[in-house]
Amino acid sequence: MPEPIRLPPQPEACELCGRAAALTRHHLIPKALHDKPYVQKRYAKNERITATLWVCRPCHNQIHKLFSEKELALNYNSREALMGDERLRTFVDWLAAKPAGFNPRH
C-alpha cells in the first residue's frame, strides 16, 4: 500500500511576511493545472499536492495578482522563486512591518 500523502503542518506565522495572522494554503503548483501534461511531466503527484506555503490573505492575494497560474507552475513554484521577484519582495517587506490584523486595500 502506498505511503499516504502528508501535507506540511500549519506554522504560527505567514511563510512570506512572517506576521502572525490567519493563514491560507497557497499551492505552489496551482491545483487548476494538476491535470495538464506539462505539469504532470515536471512534477510527481506527491509533489504537486504537497508543494504548499502557508500565507496570510494579503500575501496570497498579491501572489495571484502578480502571476498567472502557468507562471506560478513553471517559474514561481518555491518560496525562493516567489521572493526572487522584486515586486513581491517589495510588497512582503512592506507588509512585514504592519501589525498582524492589518489588511491593505487593493
C-alpha positions as CSV (number, residue, x, y, z in Angstrom):
1,M,0.0,0.0,0.0
2,P,1.4,3.4,-0.9
3,E,2.5,5.8,1.8
4,P,-0.3,8.4,2.5
5,I,0.4,11.9,1.2
6,R,1.0,14.2,4.1
7,L,0.7,18.0,3.8
8,P,3.1,20.2,5.7
9,P,1.8,21.4,9.1
10,Q,0.5,24.9,9.5
11,P,3.1,27.2,11.1
12,E,2.4,30.0,13.5
13,A,3.1,32.8,11.0
14,C,2.9,33.6,7.3
15,E,5.8,32.0,5.4
16,L,6.3,35.1,3.4
17,C,5.8,38.2,5.6
18,G,6.3,36.4,9.0
19,R,3.2,38.0,10.6
20,A,1.0,36.0,13.0
21,A,-2.3,36.1,11.1
22,A,-5.0,33.8,9.8
23,L,-3.3,31.7,7.2
24,T,-4.3,30.1,3.9
25,R,-2.6,27.4,1.9
26,H,-1.0,28.5,-1.3
27,H,-0.4,25.7,-3.8
28,L,3.0,26.3,-5.4
29,I,1.8,24.3,-8.4
30,P,-1.7,25.6,-8.9
31,K,-4.4,22.9,-8.4
32,A,-6.2,24.0,-11.6
33,L,-3.1,22.8,-13.6
34,H,-2.5,19.5,-11.9
35,D,-4.1,17.5,-14.8
36,K,-2.1,19.4,-17.5
37,P,0.5,17.2,-19.3
38,Y,3.3,19.8,-19.0
39,V,2.7,19.9,-15.2
40,Q,2.5,16.1,-14.8
41,K,5.7,15.7,-16.7
42,R,7.6,18.1,-14.4
43,Y,6.2,17.1,-11.0
44,A,5.3,13.9,-9.4
45,K,1.7,13.7,-8.0
46,N,3.0,13.8,-4.4
47,E,5.0,17.0,-5.2
48,R,2.0,18.6,-6.9
49,I,-0.1,18.1,-3.8
50,T,2.4,18.8,-1.0
51,A,4.2,21.8,-2.5
52,T,2.4,24.5,-0.5
53,L,3.1,27.6,1.5
54,W,1.1,28.9,4.4
55,V,0.5,32.6,3.7
56,C,-1.7,35.3,5.1
57,R,-4.6,36.6,2.8
58,P,-2.8,39.8,1.7
59,C,0.3,37.9,0.6
60,H,-1.9,35.2,-1.1
61,N,-3.8,37.9,-3.0
62,Q,-0.6,39.6,-4.1
63,I,0.9,36.4,-5.4
64,H,-2.2,35.8,-7.6
65,K,-2.3,39.5,-8.6
66,L,1.3,39.3,-9.9
67,F,1.5,35.9,-11.6
68,S,-0.7,33.8,-13.8
69,E,-1.3,30.1,-12.9
70,K,1.1,29.0,-15.6
71,E,3.8,31.3,-14.4
72,L,3.3,30.0,-10.9
73,A,3.6,26.4,-12.0
74,L,6.6,26.9,-14.3
75,N,8.6,29.7,-12.7
76,Y,7.4,30.6,-9.2
77,N,6.9,27.2,-7.6
78,S,9.0,27.8,-4.5
79,R,9.3,30.3,-1.7
80,E,12.7,31.3,-3.0
81,A,11.4,31.9,-6.6
82,L,8.5,33.9,-5.3
83,M,10.7,36.1,-3.1
84,G,13.2,36.5,-6.0
85,D,10.6,38.6,-7.8
86,E,11.2,42.2,-6.8
87,R,7.6,43.2,-7.0
88,L,6.5,40.5,-4.5
89,R,9.5,41.0,-2.2
90,T,8.8,44.8,-2.0
91,F,5.2,44.1,-1.1
92,V,6.2,41.4,1.5
93,D,8.8,43.7,3.1
94,W,6.3,46.5,3.3
95,L,3.6,44.2,4.8
96,A,6.0,42.6,7.3
97,A,6.2,45.9,9.2
98,K,2.4,46.1,9.6
99,P,0.5,44.8,12.6
100,A,-1.0,41.3,12.4
101,G,-4.6,42.4,11.8
102,F,-3.6,44.9,9.0
103,N,-5.2,44.3,5.6
104,P,-4.1,46.5,2.8
105,R,-6.8,47.9,0.5
106,H,-6.4,46.8,-3.1
